[in-house]
Amino acid sequence: MGAYQVKFPDAVAVSIRTRRAILKRMVTIVRNRIKPGIPKGETGNLRKGLITRVGSEGGYGAIKDVAPHAHLVEFGTQAHMT
């Protein structure tokens, strides 16, 4: 996967509305690139649980999976002895 480099002008010079719009689009692009790599499973809840958030002033963007078992897929579980 290639690296991305984005150069922003002075943040103060860009309106909050514009920053939020740009960041929302960027987070959506990243989410859409991540989504195909998430296992679908029987119900598809892990893939459907992927959500995006953008800060009120466009200062941050986040992608989170809210499926109840997402942490198990991301971090795994300890080894089981049988």
Buried (B, 14 or more C-beta within 10 A) or exposed (E): EEEEEEEEEEEEEEEEEEBBEBBBEBBBEBBEEEEEEBEEEEEEBBBBBBEBEBEEEBEEBEBEBEBEEBEEBEEEEEEEEE
